Amino acid sequence: MKKIAVLFFVVCCIATIPTFANGQKYYPVSSQEWQLVNQLCHYAGVVGPSSNGPVTQAQLELALERAERHMSQDDELLVFVKEKLADKGFVYKDDFGSVSVAGTLSPEVYFQTGSPYGPNGDEKPEYAIDQDWFIKGQKDRRPASLVLENTIGGFFYGRMVLDYKQKASYAWEESSYWNDSVHFSLLGASSHQNFPFDAGISLGTKGFSFILGRGRVSLGEGYTGNTAIGDNYEYQEFMKLGFYTKRTSVFLTLTNFDSSRDTFEGKLVYYESGEGPRYKLVYEPVGRVIDKPWKLNATGFSDYRELRHSVTYEVVPMDPFKMSLSFITLIDTNTAFDFRYLNPFMVMHNYYNYHEETTLEANNMISVDASWSFLKKWSLYAQVTMDQFQIPGEAEGYLGFGYTEPNAFGGLLNVSYTDILAGGLLNVYAETVYNMPGMYLNSKFYDKDGNITQYKYVNHKDGDINRRCWSQDFLLGYSRTESNDPDLAYSGYKYGPDCFVFSVGGTYEKPLEYSITSALMYMMHGEKGRGGNVSNYTFDGIDGIDDVNRIALTGIVEHTFCVSLEGSYSILRWLSVSGGAAYSYRWNFRNEAGRTFGNLQAYVGVSIGNGR
């Protein structure tokens, strides 16, 4: 059956070669190409390309057509962007395909100086997660890379990016370079065993695309992150189907993650309570029990995995307005393929969110976002994401089974101004983000005292041992082949639940010459979802039924103020220099009352090559 399916697919590809169009190269939302097209659209008073990334070149060109109708055809920036999208840097090209190679060497030096803190003023900071680097984190440090690209017949595009970089190093390791006051990017760099971080193929025709690979996946137009799907990992393994026109689009993205939770089996137990007969779920560990759930252990193709299924329906009823509706589901799976995953019109909640006879094996989210260019040069964007929305009957029924789930939401709003000044593109913005304490978290089980907690206490068969049963939270990641440390982060907003963020900033870029970027951020963060290191993501704070839908930030609130400035200058087309600095100051550092911590970070580097 599998051979027949593969043969059918190949025959279809060959038979439809004449109808295929160019433009199958794909770009993440964070790429310069997507950002330039989006900003030109806002300058022209129309909405930009889809923010369901990655997007293909054909999708970018559709958005650029909207901008062209409201701009001068000989505008230098418009011409530059069109040429940049068309440039493939061919090494070899004939009538049916092409091959291109690009390489970049970008050595950089990083600096940091943190003031001691603690009762005696002698405790040093330990940065355990990438988000603590406000200027340039490990994910963006790629001191050397080689990009290999291939096209066939205009309908096929493939690429592989070989990076030579440092592996992630966490703070509790004595050799961790995170704590070094000065660090050179090429020291300790190697051909990372997890490479490539960016590799894949793209097949397409007019109005259709299929992408399979590793890369950066995101959903939203936030400047500080997105509440729906965030680009928070070195890579994400994904498959994306896209069907699109100028006015309507449907996107289906499947993203695979390694397992990060214990394996438990649940059964219903009848008991009497003061309110009458009740049933509750009792969990017992089965198979391998993962003692440290932040360490990821799935390495085989048939091992337990977590699959993120997301579908987005997008509409552009008029050039200045765009709106989309997304269904996002995190699913337990140990199978490489299930045909139900490929149905973009099936709400996964109907299959996976039952609870009567087994453990919960899904977390469902719904997200709505809208972009509105209400005036030429001005744009407004909003994204609202709801986690585990329930109708009243569901919420009432859950209480009889010994647990409940939070109705939590996250909201993002930004306004931006874009203009062309002195041949360069100016973009300034203001953005605010709020996430409820229960955002990205799934079941809240009753603990042994009748309270609601993140996990269920169970009695281990080998003794009276309390173990944590992690539910389907959007705290996900990938294992690393060269260590036990995972690439762990929230699948949604970068800073997780229980936070309020306000940021203003801007960028001025004159392509092929120079760019300047500056930002100011203030963040309040409660006690949920933030740990001092990657093994300490805390979820304390929800401690009763009345508090499960808490809106206010929890516990002792940490306050963070950060200001940053970055710039780059092109000396030659193949040679540029860059640098930046960020100063952050926190009080109630790591949610400990009275603790303060200030840190100055900086980097300087040079880039040599023709990498794109």
C-alpha positions in Angstrom: 0.0 0.0 0.0 2.8 2.4 0.9 4.6 1.7 -2.4 1.4 2.4 -4.4 0.9 5.7 -2.5 4.5 6.8 -3.3 4.2 5.8 -6.9 0.9 7.7 -7.2 2.6 10.8 -5.7 5.5 10.6 -8.1 3.3 10.2 -11.2 1.2 13.2 -10.1 4.3 15.3 -9.8 5.6 14.3 -13.3 2.2 14.8 -14.9 1.7 18.3 -13.5 5.2 19.6 -14.1 4.0 22.1 -16.8 1.6 23.7 -14.4 4.0 24.3 -11.6 5.1 27.8 -10.9 8.3 29.3 -9.4 8.6 30.6 -5.9 8.9 27.6 -3.7 11.8 28.8 -1.6 10.5 29.4 1.9 11.4 31.9 4.6 10.7 32.2 8.4 8.8 35.2 9.7 12.1 36.4 11.3 13.9 36.5 8.0 14.9 39.8 6.4 12.9 39.0 3.3 9.6 38.6 5.3 10.3 41.7 7.4 11.0 43.9 4.3 7.9 42.7 2.4 5.8 43.2 5.5 7.1 46.7 6.2 6.7 47.8 2.6 3.1 46.6 2.7 2.4 48.7 5.9 4.1 51.7 4.3 1.7 51.3 1.3 -1.3 51.0 3.6 -2.0 47.3 3.0 -1.6 44.2 5.1 1.6 42.1 4.7 2.1 38.4 4.0 0.8 35.6 6.1 2.4 35.3 9.5 1.9 31.6 9.5 5.6 30.8 9.0 7.5 29.6 7.2 6.1 31.2 4.0 7.0 30.6 0.4 8.4 33.1 -2.0 5.2 32.9 -4.0 3.2 34.0 -0.8 5.6 36.9 -0.3 5.1 38.0 -4.0 1.3 37.9 -3.5 1.7 40.4 -0.6 4.1 42.5 -2.6 1.6 42.8 -5.4 -0.8 44.5 -2.9 1.9 47.0 -2.0 2.8 47.7 -5.7 -0.7 48.9 -6.4 -0.2 51.7 -3.9 3.5 52.5 -4.6 5.6 53.9 -7.4 6.9 51.1 -9.6 10.4 52.6 -9.6 10.7 53.0 -5.9 14.2 51.9 -5.0 13.2 49.8 -2.0 10.5 48.0 -3.9 12.9 47.2 -6.7 15.5 46.0 -4.2 13.1 43.6 -2.5 11.9 42.2 -5.8 15.5 41.6 -6.9 16.3 40.0 -3.5 13.5 37.5 -3.9 14.5 36.7 -7.4 18.3 36.3 -6.6 19.3 32.7 -6.2 23.1 33.1 -6.4 23.4 30.3 -8.9 26.6 28.2 -9.1 25.0 26.1 -11.9 21.8 26.7 -13.8 20.1 25.1 -16.8 16.6 25.1 -18.2 15.3 22.6 -15.6 17.1 23.3 -12.4 19.8 25.1 -10.4 22.4 24.6 -7.6 23.7 27.4 -5.4 26.2 27.5 -2.6 26.7 30.4 -0.1 29.0 30.6 2.9 29.4 33.0 5.8 32.1 33.3 8.5 30.8 35.5 11.4 33.2 35.4 14.4 31.8 37.4 17.4 32.9 38.3 20.9 30.4 38.5 23.8 30.7 40.5 27.0 28.6 40.6 30.2 29.0 42.1 33.6 26.5 41.4 36.3 26.4 43.0 39.7 26.4 40.5 42.6 23.3 40.0 44.5 22.0 38.1 47.5 22.0 38.7 51.3 25.8 39.1 51.4 26.1 40.6 47.9 28.4 37.8 46.7 26.1 35.6 44.6 26.8 35.5 40.9 24.1 35.3 38.2 23.6 32.0 36.4 21.9 32.2 33.0 20.3 28.9 32.2 18.0 29.7 29.4 18.4 31.6 26.1 15.8 34.2 27.0 18.1 35.6 29.7 20.3 37.0 26.9 18.5 40.1 25.9 21.0 41.1 23.2 22.0 37.9 21.3 21.2 34.4 22.6 22.7 31.0 21.7 20.0 30.3 19.1 21.2 33.3 17.0 24.9 32.7 17.4 26.1 31.0 14.2 29.8 31.9 13.7 30.1 29.9 10.5 27.5 28.4 8.1 27.3 26.9 4.6 24.0 27.1 2.7 23.3 24.6 -0.1 20.3 25.1 -2.3 18.8 23.2 -5.2 15.8 23.8 -7.5 14.2 21.5 -10.0 11.8 22.5 -12.7 10.5 25.5 -10.8 8.2 23.3 -8.6 10.9 21.9 -6.3 13.2 23.7 -3.8 15.5 22.1 -1.3 18.1 23.4 1.1 20.5 22.4 3.9 22.3 24.8 6.2 25.5 23.4 7.8 26.3 25.4 10.9 29.6 25.4 12.9 28.7 26.7 16.3 28.8 26.1 20.0 26.4 23.7 21.7 24.1 25.0 24.4 25.7 25.2 27.8 23.6 25.6 30.9 24.5 27.5 34.0 24.9 24.7 36.5 27.7 23.3 34.4 31.1 24.5 35.8 32.4 24.9 32.2 29.3 26.9 31.2 30.3 29.9 29.0 27.1 31.6 29.9 28.8 32.9 33.0 32.0 34.0 31.3 32.6 37.8 31.3 34.2 37.6 27.9 33.6 34.8 25.3 34.7 34.3 21.7 32.1 32.5 19.5 34.6 30.2 17.7 36.0 28.9 21.0 34.5 25.5 21.7 32.6 25.6 18.4 32.1 22.3 16.5 30.0 20.7 13.9 27.1 20.5 16.3 25.7 16.9 16.5 22.2 18.2 16.2 22.9 19.9 12.8 21.4 20.7 10.5 19.1 23.2 12.2 17.7 24.4 8.9 17.0 21.8 6.2 14.1 20.8 4.1 12.3 20.5 0.8 9.4 22.5 -0.7 7.0 21.4 -3.5 4.4 23.6 -4.9 2.2 24.9 -7.7 0.1 28.0 -8.0 -1.9 28.3 -4.8 -0.4 25.2 -3.1 2.7 24.4 -1.2 4.1 21.5 0.8 7.1 22.0 3.0 8.9 19.2 5.0 11.9 19.9 7.1 13.6 21.5 10.1 13.5 25.2 10.6 11.7 28.0 12.4 7.9 27.8 12.8 5.8 30.6 14.2 2.3 32.1 14.1 1.8 35.8 14.6 3.3 39.3 14.0 4.5 40.0 17.5 7.8 41.9 18.1 8.5 40.3 21.5 7.0 36.9 20.6 3.6 35.4 19.8 1.0 34.0 22.1 -0.1 31.2 19.7 3.1 29.6 18.3 6.6 31.1 19.0 9.9 30.7 17.3 11.6 29.7 20.6 13.9 26.8 19.6 17.1 26.2 17.6 14.8 24.3 15.2 11.4 22.7 14.9 10.7 19.6 12.9 7.6 20.2 10.9 5.4 19.4 7.9 3.3 22.2 6.4 0.5 22.1 3.8 -0.6 25.5 2.4 -3.6 26.3 0.1 -3.8 30.0 -0.7 -5.2 32.7 -3.0 -5.0 36.4 -2.9 -8.0 36.5 -0.5 -8.2 33.2 1.4 -5.8 30.6 2.8 -5.7 27.4 4.7 -2.5 26.2 6.4 -1.9 22.9 8.2 1.3 22.4 10.2 2.4 19.3 12.1 5.3 19.8 14.4 7.0 16.9 16.2 8.5 17.2 19.7 10.3 14.6 21.9 8.5 13.4 25.0 9.0 15.4 28.2 6.5 13.8 30.7 6.2 10.8 32.8 4.2 7.8 31.6 1.1 7.1 33.7 -2.1 5.1 33.3 -5.4 6.3 34.9 -8.4 4.5 36.1 -11.7 5.6 37.6 -12.4 5.0 41.3 -15.8 5.4 42.9 -16.0 7.1 46.3 -18.5 8.9 48.5 -18.2 12.5 49.4 -20.2 15.0 51.4 -21.8 16.1 48.1 -22.7 12.5 47.1 -21.1 9.9 44.9 -18.1 10.9 42.9 -15.5 9.4 40.6 -11.9 10.3 40.5 -8.9 9.3 38.4 -6.1 7.4 40.1 -2.8 7.2 38.3 -0.2 4.5 38.4 3.1 4.6 36.5 3.5 2.2 33.6 6.6 1.3 31.7 9.6 3.6 32.0 9.0 6.4 34.5 11.0 9.5 33.8 12.3 10.8 37.1 13.3 14.2 35.6 10.6 15.3 33.2 12.6 18.3 31.9 15.1 15.8 30.4 13.9 14.4 27.1 14.3 10.7 26.4 12.5 9.8 23.2 15.1 8.9 20.5 13.4 6.2 18.4 10.8 6.8 15.7 8.3 4.7 17.6 8.9 6.2 21.0 6.3 8.4 22.8 6.2 11.8 21.2 4.2 15.0 21.4 2.7 16.3 18.1 1.5 19.9 17.7 -1.3 20.0 15.2 -2.2 23.5 14.0 -4.6 24.7 11.4 -5.1 28.4 10.3 -7.9 29.8 8.2 -6.9 33.2 6.9 -8.9 35.8 5.0 -8.0 39.1 3.4 -11.4 40.7 2.5 -9.8 43.9 1.6 -6.2 45.0 1.1 -5.9 46.9 4.4 -7.4 44.1 6.6 -6.4 40.5 7.3 -7.9 38.1 9.9 -7.2 34.5 10.8 -8.6 31.8 13.0 -6.3 29.0 14.3 -6.9 25.7 16.1 -3.8 24.4 17.9 -3.7 21.0 19.6 -0.9 19.2 21.4 -1.4 15.4 21.1 0.1 12.3 22.6 1.4 10.0 19.9 3.7 7.0 19.3 2.9 6.5 15.7 4.7 8.1 12.8 1.5 8.6 10.8 -2.2 8.9 11.4 -4.3 10.0 8.4 -6.6 12.1 10.8 -3.8 14.5 11.3 -3.9 15.6 7.7 -7.5 16.8 7.8 -7.4 20.6 8.2 -11.2 20.8 8.7 -11.3 18.4 11.7 -11.1 20.0 15.1 -8.8 17.7 17.0 -10.7 18.3 20.2 -13.3 15.8 19.1 -10.8 12.9 19.0 -8.4 13.5 21.8 -9.9 15.5 24.7 -11.8 12.7 26.4 -11.1 11.9 30.1 -13.5 9.2 31.3 -11.2 6.1 30.8 -7.7 7.3 30.3 -5.2 10.1 31.0 -5.7 13.4 29.3 -3.7 13.2 26.1 -4.4 16.6 24.5 -4.4 20.3 25.1 -6.5 22.4 22.7 -6.0 26.1 22.0 -7.8 28.5 19.8 -6.3 31.7 18.5 -7.7 34.7 16.6 -5.5 37.5 15.1 -6.1 40.5 12.9 -3.9 43.0 11.1 -5.3 46.3 10.0 -3.5 49.1 8.1 -5.9 51.8 9.2 -3.9 54.5 7.6 -1.0 54.6 5.1 2.2 53.9 7.1 0.2 52.9 10.2 -0.7 49.3 11.2 -2.5 47.7 14.1 -2.1 44.0 15.0 -3.9 42.0 17.7 -3.7 38.3 18.7 -5.8 36.6 21.4 -5.2 33.0 22.3 -7.5 30.9 24.5 -6.1 27.8 26.2 -8.6 25.0 27.0 -11.8 26.8 26.4 -14.8 24.8 27.7 -18.5 25.1 27.4 -20.4 25.2 30.8 -21.5 21.6 30.6 -17.9 20.4 30.2 -16.6 22.5 33.2 -19.3 21.1 35.4 -18.7 17.5 34.4 -15.0 17.7 35.0 -15.4 18.4 38.7 -16.9 15.0 39.3 -13.7 13.3 38.1 -11.3 15.0 40.5 -9.8 17.7 38.4 -10.6 20.8 36.5 -8.9 22.8 33.7 -8.2 26.6 33.5 -9.9 28.8 31.0 -6.8 30.9 30.4 -6.0 33.4 27.7 -3.1 35.4 26.3 -3.4 38.7 24.5 -1.0 40.7 22.3 -1.5 44.1 20.8 0.9 46.3 18.8 0.8 49.4 16.7 3.5 50.3 14.2 4.6 53.2 11.9 6.6 52.6 8.8 8.1 55.2 6.5 10.8 55.5 3.8 13.4 58.1 4.8 16.6 59.0 2.9 16.3 55.7 0.9 16.0 53.6 4.0 13.1 51.9 5.8 12.0 53.1 9.2 9.8 51.0 11.4 8.8 51.9 15.0 6.4 50.1 17.2 4.7 49.8 20.7 3.5 46.4 22.0 1.9 45.0 25.0 1.4 41.3 25.9 -0.5 39.6 28.8 -0.7 35.9 29.7 -2.9 34.6 32.5 -1.1 32.4 35.1 -2.8 29.2 33.7 -1.9 29.9 30.1 -0.2 27.0 28.3 -1.0 24.6 31.2 -3.5 21.8 31.0 -5.1 19.7 33.8 -5.1 20.9 37.4 -5.5 17.8 39.5 -6.7 17.7 43.1 -3.8 16.8 45.3 -3.9 14.7 48.5 -5.2 17.8 50.4 -8.0 18.5 48.0 -6.2 21.4 46.4 -5.5 21.9 42.7 -1.9 21.5 41.5 0.0 21.2 38.3 0.6 17.5 38.9 -1.1 14.5 40.5 0.5 12.8 43.5 0.6 9.0 43.2 1.9 6.2 45.3 4.7 4.4 43.6 4.6 0.6 43.6 8.1 0.4 45.2 7.1 2.6 48.1 5.2 5.6 49.2 6.9 8.0 46.8 5.4 11.2 45.5 5.9 11.5 41.7 4.9 14.3 39.4 2.6 13.4 36.5 3.0 16.2 33.9 0.0 16.9 31.9 -0.2 18.2 28.4 1.4 21.6 28.8 2.9 23.7 26.0 6.3 23.4 27.6 8.0 21.4 24.9 11.4 20.8 23.3 13.9 18.4 21.8 16.6 16.2 23.1 20.2 16.8 22.4 22.4 14.0 21.1 25.5 15.1 22.9 24.1 15.8 26.4 21.1 15.1 28.6 20.1 18.8 28.4 17.0 19.6 26.3 16.2 22.5 24.1 13.1 23.3 26.3 10.8 26.3 25.9 7.2 27.3 25.8 5.6 26.6 22.4 3.7 29.9 22.7 5.0 33.1 24.1 8.7 33.3 24.9 8.3 34.3 28.5 5.5 31.8 29.2 2.4 32.2 31.5 1.9 34.7 34.3 3.4 37.8 32.7 2.8 41.3 31.5 5.1 42.9 28.9 5.3 46.3 27.4 7.9 47.2 24.8 8.7 50.0 22.4 11.3 50.0 19.7 12.3 50.6 16.2 14.6 49.7 13.2 16.1 51.8 10.5 17.6 49.9 7.6 19.2 51.0 4.5 19.8 47.7 2.6 23.3 46.8 1.7 24.6 49.8 3.7 23.7 49.9 7.4 20.9 49.2 10.0 20.1 50.4 13.5 17.8 48.6 16.0 16.7 49.8 19.4 14.2 48.5 22.0 13.0 49.1 25.5 11.1 46.5 27.4 9.4 46.3 30.8 8.1 43.0 32.1 6.2 41.9 35.2 6.4 38.2 35.9 4.6 36.2 38.6 5.8 32.9 40.1 4.3 30.6 37.6 6.3 29.3 34.6 9.6 30.9 35.5 12.5 29.0 37.0 16.1 29.9 37.9 17.3 27.2 35.5 15.9 24.9 32.9 15.1 22.2 35.5 12.9 24.5 37.6 9.9 25.7 35.6 7.6 26.4 38.5 3.8 26.2 38.3 2.9 27.1 41.9 0.2 29.6 42.5 -3.1 27.9 41.5 -4.2 26.3 44.8 -8.0 26.0 44.7 -11.0 25.6 42.5 -11.9 29.3 42.9 -8.4 30.3 41.8 -8.0 28.1 38.8 -9.0 30.9 36.4 -7.0 33.5 38.2 -6.3 36.7 36.2 -3.9 38.6 38.5 -0.2 37.7 38.5 0.8 35.3 41.2 3.0 35.6 44.3 6.0 37.9 44.4 6.2 39.6 41.1 9.6 40.0 39.4 10.1 43.3 37.5 12.5 43.6 34.6 13.6 46.7 32.7 15.8 46.3 29.6 17.1 48.7 27.0 19.1 47.5 23.9 20.8 49.0 20.9 22.3 47.1 17.9 23.8 48.1 14.6 25.5 46.8 11.5 27.5 48.5 8.7 28.4 47.0 5.3 32.0 47.9 4.3 31.8 45.8 1.1 29.0 43.6 -0.3 30.7 40.6 1.2 32.1 42.3 4.4 30.2 43.9 7.3 30.7 44.6 11.0 28.0 44.6 13.7 27.6 45.1 17.4 25.2 45.7 20.2 24.6 46.2 23.9 21.7 45.6 26.3 21.4 46.6 29.9 18.8 44.9 32.1 17.8 45.5 35.7 15.6 43.3 37.8 14.1 43.7 41.2 12.5 40.9 43.1 15.0 38.9 41.0 13.7 35.4 40.4 10.6 36.2 42.4 12.5 36.6 45.6 11.5 39.8 47.5 14.2 42.4 47.8 16.7 40.9 45.5 18.0 43.0 42.6 20.2 42.2 39.7 21.7 44.4 37.0 23.5 43.1 33.9 25.2 44.7 30.9 25.6 42.5 27.8 27.4 43.3 24.6 28.7 41.8 21.4 30.8 42.8 18.5 31.5 40.9 15.3 32.4 40.8 11.6 30.7 38.9 8.8 32.6 37.6 5.7 31.0 35.9 2.8 28.0 35.8 0.5 25.5 34.0 2.8 21.9 35.0 2.3 
